[in-house]
Amino acid sequence: MTLLSASGLGVSFGATTLLKDVTFTVARGEKWGIVGRNGSGKTTIVRILTGEQQPTVGVVARHPGLKWSVMEQHRAFEGAESVWDGAAMAREDLLNLEKSLHAQGEAMAVAGDQVTDQMLDKYARDQERFEREGGYEFDARVDAVLHGLGFDPADARTRALATLSGGERARVGLARQLVADADVLLLDEPTNHLDLDTTQWLEGFLRETERTVLVISHDRAFLAAFTDHTLHVEGGTATPYNGGYTHFVEQRAERRLALQRAVDKQRAVINKEEDYIRRNLAGQNSSQAKGRRKRLERLPRLSPPVTDESTMSVRFDLRERGGDQVIIAQKLRLDVEDRTLLEEFTGVVRRGDVVGLIGHNGTGKTTLLRALAADRPPTAGELRLGGSITMSWYRQDLAQVPGDKTLYDIIQAKRPLWERGAIQGHLGRFGFSGDEVMRRASTLSGGEKARVALALMMLESSNLLVFDEPTNHLDVESIEALEDAIERFEGTVLLVSHDRALLRSLVTRVWRLDDRKIHEFDGPFAEWEAIQAGEDDEAEAAPTSSARDARKGKDAESAREVQQSSKEVQAAKRQLERMKKGGR
């Protein structure tokens, strides 16, 4: 059954057209991934679907009575005091009905023999509605969702919302979405504040739910795990694709190649016609040449496929090779206030390693990076860089980008001898052109500020790159560009990330920070994942082995598909570039 259909949607602001000819249909139970560059119009499409914004042209048809679950931007949680209340308030009507039933029961107990038929009838009607809407299972449902998102359900009933960090509040907001009574779940970058375990739990939840899901995300492994349709917003329109993310990548590459071939064929025909017109316009065949010119003027020109020219062009070069020992830790201990995050850790990162530092949120990964950057001293032991090692640090909070300066001034401070053209050219590699270079950093979006941070790292030419959640604000195309740059880098990388596609593609060693210890695995992240999956299977009960095997097989297949599709899209890009160069 169709829940939503968009037909010929277009959005314009004055003379500027943001979107045109957007047409697609969403059926009940489908799982859609909405992908595209930052600023391409993904959020605008979602607002139009929910009725929050009206299109300039086109129509949206919605199934009568359609109920949405949409993340609130400010996460105010009005009236909720505890974490559990914040999640459960999505069904405030059900909670109020439960209170009413308790009150009615107490009133009837007091009335005794004086209970009226009206009181009994109302109680029976309310109880039937409470049961029909899942009231007796609601508490368990909230507990399960909170547990899946990393909260202790028992602690959640007493823990005050006011004590939560921004990331924790985002997870409570996500929990509220998931427990809501809705036909459609609309999720906007839901994995940004999740660690690996909670992301995998969310994948399973979305895969198994019977509700329709629309999710805006840049997490390729996440999308590959559960989506069955993709809406790609690009070049001022949106194209629907049947199949999940990996199938979309393959179909997009094929579509671009086919379109480029058609463009090249039409260009050859046009060149041939123009040559005939030039040679015969003033001769005996003048009338034929004029006729051909009129037909050529009326011929609709095919637009070439949208290329990645607007995607940032990043490359990390190192100024010097540096020593073989890059990071040295000896009996390292890190404390925050009265809490020990890491104790008695001894380890070495060697030149050329790409170390993936993973672990639950709050275990101390960022604190370890701060100690490495001498931003805070260790409690005990030693943490230092090796000989001739220089470090560039991509901070998760993007504090390395000064908000009070223009982009031009930020780059000029790093390269005072560069002329204006060189500064503008460097910023152009990261998608900033014209007057944009004079914007103050404080006016930038998260994605724009992330690109400036990478532009700064590129200028430092360090032989050690440290990244703390670099994909949080980047779109898929920018993540792929960053992935390629790290893969080409000849130095050493320490990478904190929850993006499994990125980790699978790059990491050669794994450090998992858990329970005040760093557990080392000397091998690629994909191998570590497979071992962990096997250990998890052994720890679970035998009766559920078939379900576990099915899920494990699907997860492994998704991992392989993401890696393969990444290779295929890069090959397609190279072929497309060769075709374009050949046509010039």
C-alpha positions in Angstrom: 0.0 0.0 0.0 1.3 3.4 -0.9 1.9 5.8 2.0 3.5 8.7 0.2 3.9 9.8 -3.4 5.7 12.9 -4.6 5.0 14.1 -8.2 6.9 16.8 -10.0 8.1 18.5 -6.9 10.1 21.7 -7.4 11.4 24.3 -5.0 12.6 27.8 -6.0 13.7 30.9 -4.0 13.3 33.8 -6.3 15.3 33.2 -9.4 17.2 30.3 -7.8 16.0 26.8 -8.3 16.9 24.3 -5.6 15.0 21.3 -6.8 13.0 20.3 -9.8 11.1 17.2 -11.2 11.3 15.2 -8.0 9.0 12.2 -8.3 9.0 9.0 -6.2 6.6 6.7 -4.3 7.0 5.2 -0.8 5.1 2.0 0.1 4.3 0.7 3.6 7.2 -1.1 5.3 9.9 0.2 2.9 13.2 1.4 4.2 14.6 4.4 2.3 18.0 5.9 2.6 18.2 9.6 1.5 21.7 10.5 0.4 23.4 13.5 -1.3 25.8 16.3 -0.7 25.3 18.7 2.2 23.1 21.6 0.9 21.7 19.6 -2.0 18.1 19.7 -0.7 17.6 16.5 1.4 16.1 18.2 4.4 13.9 20.3 2.1 12.4 17.2 0.5 11.7 15.7 4.0 10.0 18.9 5.1 7.8 18.8 2.0 6.9 15.2 2.7 5.8 15.9 6.2 3.9 19.1 5.2 6.2 21.4 7.1 7.1 23.2 3.9 5.1 23.6 0.6 6.7 23.0 -2.8 6.8 25.8 -5.4 5.4 23.3 -7.9 4.2 19.7 -7.7 2.1 17.7 -5.2 2.5 15.3 -2.3 -0.2 12.7 -1.7 -0.2 11.2 1.8 -2.3 8.2 3.1 -5.1 9.5 5.3 -4.2 9.7 9.0 -0.5 9.1 8.4 1.5 9.4 11.6 5.1 10.6 11.6 7.9 10.3 14.2 10.2 13.2 13.6 13.3 14.2 15.6 12.8 17.6 17.3 15.7 20.0 16.7 16.0 21.4 20.2 15.2 18.2 22.3 13.5 20.3 25.0 11.7 17.3 26.6 9.2 19.6 28.2 7.7 18.1 31.4 10.2 15.2 31.5 12.7 15.0 34.4 14.3 11.6 34.0 15.9 9.9 31.1 13.1 7.3 31.0 10.5 10.0 31.0 12.2 11.7 28.1 12.0 8.6 26.0 8.5 7.6 27.1 6.9 11.0 26.6 6.5 10.0 22.9 3.4 8.2 24.2 2.2 10.8 26.7 -1.4 9.8 25.7 -0.7 6.2 26.8 1.0 7.3 30.1 -2.0 9.6 30.9 -4.4 6.8 30.1 -2.5 4.5 32.5 -2.7 7.1 35.2 -6.4 7.5 34.6 -6.9 3.7 34.9 -5.1 3.7 38.3 -7.2 6.7 39.5 -10.4 5.0 38.3 -9.5 1.7 40.0 -8.8 3.5 43.3 -12.1 5.4 43.0 -14.0 2.2 42.4 -12.3 0.6 45.4 -13.4 3.5 47.6 -16.9 3.4 46.2 -17.3 -0.3 47.0 -20.9 -1.4 46.5 -21.7 2.1 45.2 -19.8 1.5 41.9 -22.1 2.6 39.0 -22.5 1.0 35.6 -21.1 4.2 34.1 -17.9 3.9 36.1 -17.5 0.2 35.1 -18.2 0.9 31.4 -15.7 3.7 31.3 -13.0 1.6 33.0 -13.7 -1.3 30.6 -13.5 1.0 27.5 -10.2 2.6 28.7 -8.7 -0.7 29.7 -9.6 -2.2 26.3 -8.0 0.8 24.5 -4.9 0.6 26.8 -4.4 -3.0 25.9 -5.1 -2.5 22.1 -2.5 0.2 21.9 0.2 -1.8 23.6 0.0 -0.3 27.1 0.9 -3.4 28.9 4.1 -3.9 26.8 5.0 -0.2 26.7 7.4 -0.1 29.7 9.3 -3.1 28.4 9.5 -1.5 25.0 11.0 1.7 26.4 13.4 -0.3 28.5 14.5 -2.3 25.5 15.1 0.8 23.3 17.0 2.6 26.0 19.2 -0.4 26.6 19.9 -0.8 22.9 21.0 2.9 22.8 23.4 2.5 25.7 21.4 3.4 28.8 20.8 1.3 31.9 17.0 1.1 32.0 17.0 1.0 35.8 19.3 4.0 36.1 17.3 5.8 33.4 14.3 6.0 35.7 16.2 8.1 38.2 18.9 9.8 36.2 18.0 13.4 35.5 17.9 14.7 32.0 19.7 17.8 33.1 22.9 15.8 33.8 23.2 14.5 30.2 25.7 15.6 27.6 24.6 16.8 24.2 25.3 13.3 22.7 23.3 11.6 25.4 20.4 13.9 24.9 20.5 13.1 21.2 20.2 9.4 22.1 17.2 10.0 24.3 15.6 12.0 21.5 16.3 9.0 19.2 14.7 6.6 21.8 11.6 8.8 21.9 11.3 8.6 18.1 11.7 4.8 18.1 9.0 4.2 20.8 6.5 6.6 19.2 3.2 5.5 17.8 4.0 6.3 14.1 3.6 4.8 10.6 6.8 6.5 9.4 10.1 6.9 11.2 12.0 9.9 9.9 15.6 9.8 11.1 18.2 12.6 10.4 21.8 11.4 10.8 20.9 9.0 13.7 24.3 7.5 14.0 26.2 10.7 14.7 26.2 10.2 18.5 26.2 6.4 18.5 29.2 4.0 19.0 29.7 0.8 17.1 27.6 -1.4 19.3 24.6 1.0 19.5 24.8 1.6 15.7 24.6 -2.1 15.1 21.6 -2.4 17.5 19.8 0.4 15.6 20.4 -1.4 12.3 18.8 -4.5 13.7 15.8 -2.5 15.1 15.2 -0.8 11.8 15.7 -4.0 9.8 13.1 -5.8 11.9 10.5 -3.0 12.3 7.4 -3.2 10.2 7.1 0.5 10.0 8.3 2.6 7.1 11.7 4.3 7.5 13.1 7.3 5.8 16.7 8.1 7.0 19.1 10.8 6.0 22.6 9.4 6.6 26.2 9.5 5.4 27.0 6.2 7.1 27.5 3.8 4.2 27.7 0.6 6.3 24.6 1.6 8.3 22.6 2.3 5.1 23.8 -1.0 3.5 22.6 -3.0 6.5 18.9 -2.3 6.3 17.7 0.0 3.4 15.9 -1.4 0.4 15.4 1.9 -1.5 17.6 4.9 -2.0 16.7 8.5 -2.9 19.8 10.3 -4.3 19.6 14.1 -4.2 22.0 15.5 -6.8 22.2 18.2 -9.4 19.0 20.0 -8.5 16.8 16.9 -8.5 16.3 13.5 -6.8 16.5 10.1 -8.4 14.9 7.0 -6.7 16.7 3.7 -6.9 15.4 0.2 -6.1 17.7 -1.6 -3.7 19.8 -0.7 -0.8 22.9 1.5 -0.6 25.3 -0.9 -2.3 22.9 -1.5 -5.2 22.4 2.3 -5.5 26.2 2.9 -5.8 26.4 0.3 -8.6 23.3 1.6 -10.5 24.5 5.2 -10.1 27.9 4.4 -11.6 26.2 2.5 -14.5 23.8 5.3 -15.1 26.5 8.0 -15.2 28.6 5.9 -17.7 25.5 5.4 -19.9 24.7 9.1 -19.8 28.2 10.1 -20.6 28.2 7.8 -23.6 24.9 9.4 -24.8 26.4 12.9 -24.3 29.5 12.0 -26.2 27.4 10.5 -29.0 25.2 13.6 -29.2 28.3 15.9 -29.2 29.8 14.0 -32.1 26.5 14.4 -34.1 26.4 18.1 -33.2 30.0 18.6 -34.3 29.3 16.9 -37.6 26.2 19.0 -38.2 28.0 22.2 -37.3 30.8 21.3 -39.7 28.3 20.7 -42.6 26.6 24.1 -41.8 29.9 26.0 -41.9 30.9 24.4 -45.2 27.6 24.8 -47.0 25.9 27.9 -45.6 27.0 30.2 -48.4 27.2 27.6 -51.2 24.8 25.6 -53.4 23.4 23.7 -50.4 22.6 26.9 -48.5 18.9 26.0 -48.0 19.8 22.6 -46.6 22.4 24.1 -44.3 19.9 26.6 -43.0 17.4 23.9 -42.4 19.9 21.8 -40.5 20.8 24.9 -38.4 17.2 25.4 -37.4 16.8 21.7 -36.4 20.1 21.9 -34.5 18.9 25.0 -32.6 15.8 23.2 -31.5 17.6 20.0 -30.5 17.4 19.5 -26.6 21.0 19.1 -25.3 21.7 16.3 -23.0 23.3 17.3 -19.7 26.5 15.5 -18.8 26.4 13.5 -15.5 27.1 15.5 -12.4 30.8 15.0 -11.6 32.6 15.2 -8.3 34.3 18.5 -9.2 32.5 20.2 -6.3 33.7 17.6 -3.9 36.7 18.6 -1.9 40.1 17.6 -3.3 42.3 16.7 -0.3 45.8 15.2 -0.3 48.0 14.7 2.7 51.8 15.0 2.0 54.4 14.6 4.7 57.4 17.0 5.0 59.7 14.3 6.4 59.6 10.6 7.0 60.1 10.5 10.8 61.2 7.7 13.0 59.9 4.1 13.0 58.4 4.5 16.5 55.6 7.1 16.1 53.6 6.9 19.4 55.1 5.4 22.6 53.0 4.7 25.7 54.6 3.3 28.9 52.5 2.4 31.9 50.1 5.2 30.9 47.3 6.2 33.2 44.6 8.7 32.5 42.1 10.0 35.1 39.3 12.5 34.7 38.4 13.9 38.1 37.9 10.8 40.3 37.4 8.4 37.4 40.1 6.3 35.9 39.8 5.9 32.1 43.0 4.1 31.3 45.6 2.4 33.4 48.9 0.6 33.0 48.9 0.8 29.2 52.1 0.1 27.3 52.1 0.1 23.5 53.8 1.4 20.4 52.4 2.7 17.1 54.9 2.2 14.2 55.4 4.1 11.0 52.8 3.3 8.4 50.2 1.9 10.8 46.6 3.0 10.5 45.3 2.4 14.0 41.6 2.3 14.6 40.8 3.5 18.2 37.3 2.3 19.1 35.2 1.8 22.2 31.9 2.9 23.8 31.1 6.6 24.1 32.6 8.0 27.3 35.4 5.4 27.7 38.1 8.0 27.1 39.1 8.0 23.5 39.1 11.7 23.1 40.9 12.1 26.4 43.7 9.9 25.1 44.0 12.0 22.0 44.2 15.2 24.1 47.0 13.6 26.1 48.8 12.7 22.9 48.5 16.3 21.7 49.9 17.5 25.1 46.5 19.2 25.7 46.3 17.5 29.1 49.0 15.7 31.1 48.8 12.0 31.9 47.9 11.0 35.5 50.9 8.6 35.5 53.3 7.0 33.1 54.4 8.4 29.7 52.8 9.1 26.4 55.0 10.7 23.8 55.8 11.1 20.1 58.8 9.5 18.5 61.8 11.2 17.0 61.0 13.7 14.1 57.3 13.1 14.4 54.9 15.9 13.8 51.2 15.6 14.5 48.1 17.1 13.0 44.9 16.6 15.0 41.4 16.8 13.6 39.3 17.6 16.6 35.7 16.3 17.0 34.6 19.7 18.2 36.4 21.5 15.3 37.9 23.9 17.8 41.0 24.2 15.6 38.9 26.5 13.3 38.9 30.0 14.8 35.3 31.3 14.6 36.3 35.0 14.7 38.4 34.9 11.5 37.5 34.8 7.8 38.4 31.7 5.8 40.9 33.8 3.9 42.6 34.9 7.1 42.7 31.4 8.5 44.7 30.1 5.5 46.8 33.2 5.3 47.9 32.7 8.9 49.3 29.3 7.9 50.8 30.5 4.6 51.7 34.2 5.1 53.8 34.2 1.9 51.0 33.0 -0.4 49.4 35.4 -2.7 45.7 35.9 -2.9 45.3 33.5 -5.9 47.0 30.7 -4.0 44.9 31.1 -0.9 41.7 31.2 -3.0 42.9 28.2 -5.0 43.5 26.2 -1.8 40.1 27.0 -0.4 38.6 26.2 -3.8 39.8 22.6 -3.4 37.5 22.3 -0.5 34.4 23.8 -2.1 34.8 27.5 -1.2 34.9 30.0 -4.1 34.4 33.7 -4.8 33.1 35.8 -1.9 32.7 32.7 0.2 36.4 32.9 1.2 35.6 36.1 3.1 33.0 34.5 5.3 33.7 34.3 9.0 34.1 30.7 10.3 31.4 31.3 12.9 28.8 31.5 10.1 29.7 28.0 8.7 27.7 24.9 9.0 29.2 21.8 10.6 30.1 20.3 7.2 31.7 23.5 5.9 33.7 23.9 9.1 34.9 20.3 8.8 36.2 21.0 5.3 38.1 24.0 6.6 39.6 21.8 9.3 40.8 19.4 6.7 42.2 22.3 4.6 44.3 23.3 7.6 45.5 19.7 8.1 46.6 19.5 4.5 48.9 22.5 4.9 50.7 21.1 8.0 52.4 18.3 6.1 52.7 16.2 9.2 53.8 12.6 9.3 51.1 11.6 11.9 47.5 12.3 11.3 45.0 12.0 14.2 41.3 12.0 13.4 38.5 12.2 16.0 35.2 11.3 14.3 36.0 13.0 11.0 32.9 11.8 9.2 30.3 13.3 11.6 29.7 16.4 9.5 30.7 15.2 6.0 28.5 13.9 3.2 29.2 10.6 1.5 31.1 12.2 -1.4 33.4 14.1 1.0 33.9 11.0 3.1 35.0 9.0 0.0 37.4 11.8 -0.9 38.9 11.7 2.7 39.1 8.0 2.6 41.1 8.1 -0.7 43.4 10.8 0.8 44.2 8.7 3.9 44.7 5.6 1.8 47.3 7.4 -0.3 49.0 9.0 2.8 52.5 7.6 3.3 52.7 8.4 7.0 50.9 7.1 10.2 47.2 7.5 11.1 45.3 7.2 14.4 41.6 7.1 13.7 38.7 7.4 16.1 35.5 6.6 14.2 32.2 4.8 14.3 32.1 4.7 10.5 32.6 1.0 9.8 33.0 1.5 6.0 35.9 3.8 6.7 37.4 1.5 9.3 37.1 -1.5 7.1 38.7 0.3 4.2 41.7 1.8 6.1 42.5 0.3 9.5 45.5 -2.1 9.8 45.5 -2.4 13.6 42.7 -2.1 16.2 42.9 -0.6 19.7 39.6 -1.1 21.6 39.4 1.0 24.8 37.1 -0.8 27.3 37.0 -1.1 31.1 40.2 1.0 31.5 42.2 -1.2 29.2 43.3 -1.0 25.6 42.9 -4.4 23.9 45.1 -4.6 20.8 44.4 -6.6 17.6 47.2 -6.7 15.1 45.1 -6.9 11.9 42.5 -5.2 9.8 39.3 -4.0 11.3 37.2 -6.4 9.1 39.1 -9.4 10.6 38.5 -8.0 14.1 34.8 -7.7 13.3 34.6 -11.3 12.2 36.3 -12.5 15.3 34.0 -10.4 17.5 31.0 -11.8 15.7 32.2 -15.3 16.4 32.8 -14.6 20.1 29.3 -13.0 20.4 27.7 -16.1 18.8 29.5 -18.4 21.2 28.3 -16.3 24.2 24.6 -16.5 23.1 22.2 -19.4 23.7 22.1 -22.3 21.3 18.3 -22.1 20.4 18.8 -18.8 18.6 21.8 -20.0 16.5 19.9 -20.0 13.2 18.8 -16.4 13.7 22.3 -15.3 14.7 23.8 -17.1 11.7 21.3 -15.3 9.4 22.1 -12.0 10.9 25.9 -12.6 11.0 25.7 -13.6 7.3 23.7 -10.5 6.4 26.2 -8.3 8.3 29.2 -9.9 6.7 27.5 -9.6 3.3 26.8 -5.9 3.9 30.4 -5.4 4.8 31.7 -7.1 1.7 29.1 -5.2 -0.5 30.2 -1.8 0.9 33.8 -2.6 0.3 33.2 -3.9 -3.2 30.8 -1.1 -4.2 33.4 1.4 -3.0 36.0 -0.2 -5.3 33.5 -0.3 -8.2 32.5 3.3 -7.9 36.1 4.4 -7.8 36.7 2.3 -11.0 33.6 3.8 -12.6 34.8 7.3 -11.7 38.2 6.7 -13.3 36.5 5.3 -16.5 34.2 8.3 -16.6 37.2 10.7 -16.3 39.0 8.8 -19.1 35.9 9.1 -21.3 35.6 12.9 -20.6 39.2 13.5 -21.4 38.9 11.5 -24.6 36.0 13.6 -25.7 37.9 16.9 -25.3 
